[in-house]
Amino acid sequence: MGNMKQTPCAPYSLDAFFDEMFGGSQSVRPHYESVYSRFSGMGDTELAAKQKSMERRMMEEGITFTLYKPEQMYPLERTIPFDLIPRVISSDEWAYLEKGLEQRVKALNRFVHDVYHDQNIVRDGIVPRRMIVANCYFRPEMVRVQVPGNAYITTSGIDLIRDVSGEYYVLEDNLRSPSGFSYLFKGRTIMNELFPELSLTNSIRDVDHSLNRFLTTLRSLSPSGKSEPVIALLTPGEYNSAYYEHAFLAQQMGIHLVEGRDLVAMNHKIYMRSLTGLKQIDVLYRRIDDDFLDPLAFDPNSLLGVAGIMNAYRAGNLAIANAPGTGVSDDKAMYIYVPDMIRYYLGEEPILKNVPTYLLSRPEEREYVLGRLPEMVVKETSLSGGYGMLIGPTATDEEIAAFKQQILQYPDRYIAQPTVQLSRAPIMQQGKMQPRHIDLRAFVLMGADESIHVIPGGLTRVAMREGSLIVNSSQGGGCKDTWVLA
């Protein structure tokens, strides 16, 4: 990495991992120098005070996440563990990631359109038909529906990791209703308040303007053509684990926060009850799953959506972000085909690579994986949030045996990947820098006619337990601010 500065004392052993802050012989990477000197020069008292201020701010603002555990009678609400040392990404590195993310989301969006229209990719033998029709997120109700601006994937969270050589890979595409935006924006605000001198000495790409881009993106989808379309965020309500985020985004973008009971369908249009009567909604940014969106079209027992939303949508009187049925491309088995989608729809080679992945419905791949379960990560294709996973290297013999039975019984439900040793970055613990594994959830916004904005930085998620590879907040993971240098 060029001219690196030797550290006065090695903070921790680098082992056989790629470290974001430290290079070979424990020298500080150039783009981390000011951050390293600031944190290594802090005394215990100052560190403890900063940590306390940050935790107090998070509590006061209610920046929380709700954990649901089967053994607990009541859900547990807690603040997200937030680490003070930012992750820093150089401008060149970010330019490469941005290009790769734009390319990937564009191809995925075209794939969803194709799935619900001509299915050319199936006819040309690239993706097997059964992978689509047997997919639990495929919605026959969306076939031939004209989607405003052809934007199916308005918001996406693409999870990126780095291997031992520092190369980036896409681990997962979250395309239905990705969460984590609020932690990105609030994390930056808190860091600017706690370390104004670092924000001033480093030229960091601003993230706040991305809230305006978010609003512009939603506006661009409006089918009404009004200069000021009415936009609402549909939330399942205050008991949802990400409710803080729903309220935060609605407030920051100046859009309405609504629940299903606030909406009414009339004449193939959706209205919101307000103090002055009914107000027609043009764009609905929904944070509830397809199943609950419309009891007439999907789950008849749903109390979260509103009967008639799909009729209004099909009639062209409402835009829904993300479009219903987008999950067909979000399935972990479909991930295997994304590089082929990029070649097929865009005629380009993929910029960002996939992690090598085995489809366990294929007999020869299944056999290979079953012989190597202790070194594999196995995932259930339709689950997210770190659920339904086997991490071979840390699993017990009993867990491996149980997973083996599940795979043999339901091979279609699983994919497997070699265990990637995620890169590490330092966190502050007991006044010392300690290494933890991280990933990066990059957020991509897509408006009408494939206008794309990648939020600079995204959310760095941290496996807070030493040695753990699980970064999901639902499994005890934390996060840190991500700086992209201008």
N, C-alpha and C positions, 0 to 999 in steps of 0.2 A: 504493500500500500504506500510505496514512496517513502518520504521522510517522516518516520514515526518518532515520537518523543518517548524516551525511556521513563518508566514510572519510578518514583522514588522508592516505592516498596510494592512488591507484587501483591495485589489484593486477594487473589485466589488462584488456584491451579486451573489452567485452561483445559486440561484433559484432552480427549480426542473430539472436541466439539468446535464448531465455528462460533467465535465470540464476537458480538456486535461492536463492543467497545475496544477490545484488546486484540492485537495481531500477534504474529510470531514473537517469541521471546518476551511476551507480555508488554509490548510497547503499545501506546495509545494510538488508535487510528486518528488521522489528522482531523476528520470532521467531528470528533468527540473531545478534542483537547480542552476547550473551554468548560465543557460539562464536567470532565474528569477533574480539572483543577479546582472547580468550585466545590464539588462534593467531597473530594479527598481532603480539602482544606477546612471542612466544617467540623466544629467540635461537637461533642455529645449533647451539650445543652442546646445549641442552636438547632441541631438535627431534631431533637425531641420536640422543640417548640414548633418547628415547621410541620412535623408530623401531626402534632396536636391541632394546629390551626387547620390543616387540611381535613382531618377527620371531623372537626367541629363544623366546618363549612358544608361538608357532605351531609352531616346529620341535619343541620339547619335547613338545607335546601331539599332534604328528602330524596337525595340521590341514592335510591335503594333498589334492591333486587329481591324478589320473593322466592324463597326456596320451598319446594314441596317435597317432603319425604314421607314415604308410606308409614313409617313408624311414629310420625308425629300427628297428634290430633289436630293441631292448628299450623298453618303455614308460617315459616320463619322469615321475617323481613329483616334484611341487614344491608349495611352499606357495602358497596363493592370494594374489595381491597384495592387501594390505589397506591402505586409506588411512585416515589418522588423523582427518581432518576429517569429523565426522558429517553426514549429511543430516538436516535438521530439517523436520518437517511440522506445521503448526499444527493445533489441535484441530478447528477448523471444517472445514478441508480434509479431515481424516481422517474426520470424521463423514460427509461427502459420499461419500468413496471407499468406506467401509465399507458404506453403504446400497447403492451400485451393485454392489459385489462380491457381497453376499448375494443380491441380485436375480438377478445373472447366473448364479451357481452353482446356485441353486434351479431356474431355467429349464432349464439344461443337464442337471441331474439328472433332471428330469421328461422331457426329450427322450430320454435314454438308456432310461428305463423304457418310454416309448412305442414306441421303435424295436424293443424285444424283446417287446412285447406287442401292442397293437392297431394301431400305426402310424397313428393318427388324423391326425397332421401330414402324412403322405404322402397319405392319402385326401382330405384337405381342400386338397391342392394347394399346400401351403406349401413343402415340401422334396421335390424330385424323387426318386422311388424309386431310380433308378440311382445317386444320390449315396450311398445307403445300401448297397445290395447289392454295388456295385462297390468299396466302401471297403475298403482292405486291413485295417482294424482291426475290421470287422464280424465277429462270431463267431456263426454259426448255432447253435452249441452252447448259447448263452445264451437262445435264444427260449423264452418262457414259464417261465423259471427264476424262482422266488421269491427275491428278494435280501433278506437280513436288514435289517429297518428301512427297506427301499426306498432305502437309501443306496448308490448306485453310485459316486458321486464323494466318497469319504471325505476325500481330500487333493487340493487343487488349487493350482497356482501360476499366478496370472493376471499376465501381464506388462503393465505400464502405462507409457506414455510421455507426455511433454508436448510440445506444439508451440510455435512461436515466440510465441504469445499466452499460453502457460501453461496451455492447456486440456488436461485429461487424456483419453487415448484408450486403449482396450484394444488391444494389439498382437497378443497371442497367448494362447490358453488351453492350459495344460499340465495334462492331466487323467488321464494314465495312471499315471505314477509320478514326480511332480515332485521335484526335488532342490534343496538349498540351505538346508534347515532348520538344519543344524548351524552353518553360517557365520553365520546370524542370531543364534543363541543364544550362540555362542562369541565373536562380535564384540562383543556387548554386555558380556560378562564382562570381556574384555580392556580395553574402553574405560572401564568402571567402575574397574578397577584403575589404569589409566594417568592418568585424569583425574577423580579422585573429586570434586574441587571443582566441575567442570562438572555432574556428575550431581546434586550437592546443590543447586546454584543454579538448575537447570532442573527443572521438575516433569515428569518423563518417564514415559510409560506403561510399566509393567513388562512384560517379555516372558516372564519365567521361569514365571509362572503358566500360560502357554499350554502348557507341557509337561504340566501336570496336565490341562488341557483336552483335549490330544491323547490322553492315556491314557483319560480319561472317554469321549471320542468312540469309541475302539476298544472299550471295555467295553460301550458301549451297543448294539453290533452283535451281541453274543454270542447265538447262538440257544439256548443251553443254559438261560438263566435263572439260572445260578449267581451268587451274590453276588461271588465271586472267580473270574471266568473265566480260563482259561489263554490267554495271548496270546504270540505269537511273531512276530519279524520275520524274514522269509525273504530271505536275501542270496545273491547268486551266489558270494560268497566274497571272500577278501582281495585278489584281483587285479582286482576291479571298481573303476572310477574313483571311485565314491562310497562305498567300503567304510568310510572313516573315519566318514562320516555314519551308516551303518547301525549301526556299533558304538556311536557316541555316543548315538543315539536309544534303542537297546535298553537301554543302561546307565542313561540319565537317567530313562527311564520304568519301569525295573525289569521289563522283559519279556525273554523268551528270544531270543537271537540264534541262528538255525539256518540250516543249508544243507540242500539237498535230501537229502543222504545221511544227515542226522540224523532224517529223517521216514520213517514207514512207514504205509501205508494198510491198514486191516483193517475188515471189516464196515461199509463205507461211513463210516468215521471216520478221522481223521488223528491219529497218535500221534507223540510225540517220544521218542527214546531218551534215557534219563537214567540216572544211577548207581543209581537205585532201581527201574529197570524202565521200562515204557512209560507215558507220561503223555498223556492226550487233549488236543489243542489245540482251543480254541473259536474263536479269532479269529487269522487269519493276515494280518499286514500285510506284503504282499509287495513287494520291490523288484526283481523280475525281470519281464520282459515276458511277455505272454500265451503267446507261442510256446513258451516254455521251461517253462511252469508244470506241464504234465502230458503226458508222451510218449504216453499213450493217447488223449488228446483233441486235442492240437495237434502239435508237431514231434516225430516218433518218435525223432529222434536226440538229443533234449535229455537232458543229464546233470545239469541244474541244479535241476529240479523233482522231483516224485515222482508215480509212476504211481498214479492213483486219486484225486487231489485233486478232480477235477471230479465224480466219483461222490459223494464225501462232501459236496460243495457242493450238488449237486442234491438229495441226500437231506435237506438241511436240518440237517446236523450240524456245519457249519463256516461261518464268515463269512470272506470274503476282501476285503481292502481294498487297492487299489481293486478293484471288481468286474471280472472278466474281460469284455472287450468294451467297456469304457468308452471306449477309443480311437476309437470311431465318432464321438464328438463332439469329438475332439481334432485331427482332420484339418483342415489349414489351409483347405481349400475349404469345410468345414462352418461355419467361423468367420463366413462371409458371412451365414449364416442366423440367427445368434444373436439379433440384434435382433428378428427375426420370431418366434423361439421365445419371447422375453420377452412379446411382445404376445399370442401364441397361448395360452401356458400360464398366464400370470399376469394377463393383461388390463391390463398397465401399459406405459407408455412407458419405453424403456431410459434408465437414469440415466447410464451410461457409454457413450460412443460407440465404434463401430468406426472404424479407419482406413479410408478409402475403398479398396475392394478390387475388382479385376477378375478374373473367372473366365475363364481362357484357353480353356476348352472352348466358350465362347460366341463365335461368329465375329466379331460386331461389336466385342466387347471385346478380342478377340485382335488384331484389325486396328489398333485404337486403340493398344494397348500396343506392338506391333511397330514402329509409327512413332515411338515415344518411349522406346525401351529405354535410351538414355543417361541418362534422368532417373528411371528406375523401379527399384524393388527387386523382383526376381522370386524366388519361393520354391517349392521342390518341396514339394507338399502333405503328404507323409508323413514328411519329415525334420525333425529339430530340432537344437538345439545350434549353430546357425549354419552347418550343412552344407547343400550343395545350393542356395546362394544366389548371386544376381547383384546387386551394388550398382552400378547404372548409372553414377552420377557418378564413381566411382573405378575403374571397369573399363576394361580396354584394348579397343581395337577388335577384337582377336582373340577376347577373352572374350565380347564382345557378339555377335559373328558366330556363335560356337559355341553360345551360349545360344539364339539365334534359330533355329538348326537344330533344337535339342532341342525347343523350343516347337512348331515346325511339325510335328515328328514325333510328339510325345506331348503335345498341348495339355491333355489331362485331368489331367496331373501337376502343372500349375503354376497359381499365382495371381500377381498383380502388384499392387503398391501404389506410390503416389507416394512419393518419398523424404521422410520426415518429418525435419526438422532437430531431433533430440532435444534436450531441454533440457540445460543444462550445470551442473556444480557444481564448486567448486574442489577440487583435490587438492594435497597438499604434495609438491613436488619441488624438490630442491636448495635447500631452505630458503625457497622462494617458493610462493605460491598460483598454481596454473595451472589453466585450465579444461579439463574433459573431459566428454564426452557420457555421459549416464547413463540407465538405466531403473529400474523398480521391480518386483521380483517379489513380489506380495502373496500370502500363504498363507491359504487358507480351509479350515477343517475342518468336515466335515458328519457328524453322527451319525445315529442312528435318528430317523425321523419329521421330517426336515429341521431338526434342531437345528444351528445354524450358529455358528461362532466364527471371526472374522477376527483373525489374530495382529497386534497393533498394530505397524505399521511395515513388516515384511517385509524383503526383501534388496535394497538398492540396488546394482546392478551397474554397473561403470565400464569404459568403453572406455579402457584405459590409454595407448594410442598417440594422440598428438596428432592431432585431426581425424578419428579413426576413429569409426565408428558401431556397431562390433561389440563388444558387451558380454559375450558368452558366455565362461565360464571355459575352455571347450574351445578357444577361439580367442584365448586370451591376455588375457581380460578380468579385472578385479579386482572388489573390493566394498568397501562402507563401511557402518558402523553407521547405522541409520535410527531417528531419534528422533521419536516422536509426542508432542507436548506435551499434558499432561493439562488 
